[in-house]
Amino acid sequence: MDSYRGIVVSHTHWDRAWYLPFESFRPRLVRLVDRLLDLLEDNPAYRAFTLDGQTVLLEDYLDVRPDQEDRLRRMIEDGRLLIGPWYTLPDLFLVSGEAVIRNLQEGHRMCEQFGGAMPVGYIPDPFGHFAQMPQLLRGVDLDTYIFMRGLDRETKERLGAVFHWEAPDGSRVLAVYQRKGYFPAAALGHPDIYGRFDGHAPKPRLAKQRLRDAVKQMAPLQEDQTLLLSNGFDHMPEQPELPSLLRALNEQMETLTLEHGTLPDFVEALHREKRDHGVFQGDLLGNADHPILSSVYSTRMYLKRQNHRAQQLLTRYAEPMSAWLDAEDVGPDARPLLRHAWKKLMRNHPHDDICGCSVDAVHEDDEARFRQVIESGTSLLVEHLEHLLTEDGFQPPVDTGPRASDVWVFNPHPFRRTYRVETTILIPNTAGKRGPVPPVQELSACTGDGASFDVTILETEDDVMRNEYLEQTWGRRYRIAFEVEVQPLGYQLVHVYEDGPYDPPPAQGSADENGLELQNDHYRVSVENQSVVLRDRELDRTIRDVLRYEYQLDAGDTYSFGPVPDHGPWWAALDTATVHPTRPDALRLRHVLSIPAAYDRDEGPAGTTQLAITTDLALGPHRALEIDVQYENTAENGRLRAVFPANATTRSALVDGHFRLAEREKPPQQTPESHPQRYEGYPGELTYPTHPQGDFTLVEGDGHRTWLANRGLPEIELLHPEGDTHFAVTLHRAVDKLSVHGGRIRRCQAGPTVPTPGAQCKRTMHADLAYGTGAVSRNDAVRHARAFAHPAWAREMPFLPYIDSDGDRPRADGLLALDNPALELSAFAPAPHEGTQTLRLYNRSGVPQDATVTLGFDATAWCPTDLHEQWEAAAARPIQDRTIDLVVPPHTIRTILVR
């Protein structure tokens, strides 16, 4: 019989908030760390303790116990308390790729302050792992990855528990799959791996049996003789008696030698064995031994939309403007405020938060933090505009008279783009604070070069007050819309002015005996026979039933959708269609769904309710039909989806993934009846038909492409792959419990059965989508989708009455252009050191790509770097004529610094 070396790693897996709110868990954490410091100081035989791989726990502790910082730091420096490499433990598919990078960066930054990061890529419990993760880990000097969920059965049988995980660019890490989870030696000597064991003395007999069972299941999956026997579980305390217990067990166990160690000890032992290991490529989304819980993509969809908005605000708007102003030495350093906003946002990224699978109080806290991130980021952007006015000033606009206002329009993409912008302006009263209000006037606008264009007045209100920082101005408020072209990653300062008596424009959406219609150069959209019909003018092709709404009952929970096959689905009926009441270039539809008001798992459907769905349709500048959806959800335990034709027969689609386009294939349908063995035994989870997506999903047909872009709707499914294939994107999924057992996709429990009334999403729900199709290239389709998902940021310029804001800065300019559409811009942000900017891009193609980056500001040198983003003088290269020429290998994430 083989002999094994077991490294027993003491730890606790600490969900900051889950079945209890954060502040209910924090006292337990504080007492745990207090005891750990005493234990580590008093008992040298207690080797070490791992603080769950996330450094935010240090802040959570020190906020209450700042007097213990020196003791804490000493234990970390001595290698007795292991921290990092993460800031928080994020769900990896529901946050952006850039957010994952910032998480690793912040984790390492904090670890450096406290004595160093644990040099192991340890993330015990997210619901899946994306394919480019090895490249990110290598970017912060990590060569191993220890995980639990995600391995599929075929890969487990082929490669076992230890293998090389290879990213699309070829980066590799040694991956270690924890078949027994992060708890094979949890509560060692106690009756179970989890529970309150106060007053119970650990028994060597129980510990011996637990370890034998663990080795029996773990050893067949690896040729390596070193086993990772993690001694901890969710929120479990330390076992101070562990050293003596291990000594007693070593005297009794013949084929297993136990050592109290650390994750680095385990990794070092694996490397010393020098075994050959196979290679895995791709996402880790399987459920061989642990449920993957993929329906969290649609739980509490309002959180996903708020996260999209907050991430976008930081990476697409606040950071690029901060980097530009830092390069031009305008205004104070934005780095402290950006770091503060990112840390607050990342506290919403642990899986029990962003996945929506916690008690309601947890997500009420999340919503407050999302709001604070948006407030902080917006305030920083306004500050930037103030400093542009006060320190440099802009070239004056053409003379249009005093009753005017300037609107800042910012394009977050490194390519030129035309946007339809909606914003508000205020024209002050001529007679002061509460003087007579002038009547509504026609509005016109002009660009920086003086070219004029039309402005649509959507709404207007008189005798209102604009209340900004230290400002209260009375006047007439206009909500306006216009289209304007903006340079790559650049701005346009649009001058809006009153231009004579107001004459309401005629509706552009027309109505006649044939129905309602919109049209532009690419499409004609009409409402015919209770259906939305789109005609692709270039291909001369008509697509019917472009938009439908499907509702299904849900007997699941916050983790898994639970189909109810005996009832539904229900399809919404188009009730009314009109020209939009305030947008002459749009149509407004009203769909009605008569559905059960609720569903009870024992009693079945109960009552009836009606969902009235308002849909606004417009043909915007993104070569797509733009769709704005709003409704008040009054139904419980159900799922609402919007369904669109894919214009192809296909089992697979390309979805926007983390630093790549990921192919997602429709899996064969599984039911408890068709796969009883998979359903009955643990993990008791069948394959989910839905997939995660980022900004869009794309299907490539015969001579055309069809794409569906979104703003914060991360769940997609391909329907009817053998015939008339459709996209089904989830708008919301409503459930009443944190976890239940016996669903038709997942049988086992995934957490405690506690009520989650907030997860019923009985609130106003909103969704933004764009549906495009045509004979366009993949690169063009991606750019259309990306520009919709992340539109221009527009805001009226600050009111500074005593500042002469006239200067030399142009009223339109570009900050950064990227000439190769196969490359994506991931970040343009201030680097760690002032005067240095980070530029990160990636090649989503499978071939090398040449690119020229053109800067809109002066810079003298650039250098390649990794994700630590440190300037290397020896690698620096000069910048000539504000351009940088790059060659980016296939699927590679490339980070450079500019100064």
Buried (B, 14 or more C-beta within 10 A) or exposed (E): EEEBBBBBBBBBBBBBBBBBBBEBBBEBBBEBBBEBBEBBBEBEEBBBBBBBBBBBBBEBBBEBBEEBEEBBBBBBEEBBBBBBBBBBBBBBBBBBBBBBBBBBBBBBBBBEEBBBBBBBBBBBBBBBBBBBBBBBBBBBEBBBBBBBBBBBEEBBEEBBBBBBBBBBBEBBBBBBBBBBBBBBBBBBBBEEBEEEBEEEEBBBEBBBEBBEEBBEEBBEBBBBBBBBBBBBBBBBBBBBBBBBBBEBBEEEBEEBBBBBBBBBBBBBBBEEEEEEBEEBEBBBBBBBBBBBBBBBBBBBBBBBBBBBBBBBBBBBBBBBBBBBBBBBEBBEEBBEBBBBBBBBBBBBBBBBBBBBBBBBBBBEBBBEBBEBBBEBBBBBBBBBBBBBBBBBBBEEBEEBEEBBBBBBBBBBBBBBBBBBBBBBBBBBBEEEEEEEBBEBBBBBBBBBEEEBEEBBBBEBBBEBEBEEEEEEBBBBBBBBBBBBBBBBBBBBBBBBBBBEEBEEEEBBBBBEEEBBBBBBEBBBBBBEEEBBBBBBEEBEBEBEBBBBBBBBBBBBBBBBBBBBEEBBBBEBEBEEBBBBEEBBBBBBBBBBBEBBBBBEBEEBBEEEBEBBBBBBBBBBBBBBBBBBBBBEBBBBBBBBBBBBBBBBBBEBBBBBBBBBBBEBEBBEEBEBEEBEEBBEEEBBBBBBBBBBBBBBBBBBBEEBBBBBBBBBBBBBBBBEBEEEBBBBBBBBBBBBBBBBEBBBBBBBBBBEEEEBEBBBBBEEBBBBBBBBBBEBEBBBBBBBBBBBBBBBBBBBBBBEEEEEBEBEBBBBBBBBBBBBBBBBBBBBBBBBEEBBBBBBBBBBBEEEBEBEBBBBBEBEBBBEBEBBBEBEEEEBEEBEEBEBEBEBEBBBBBBBBBB
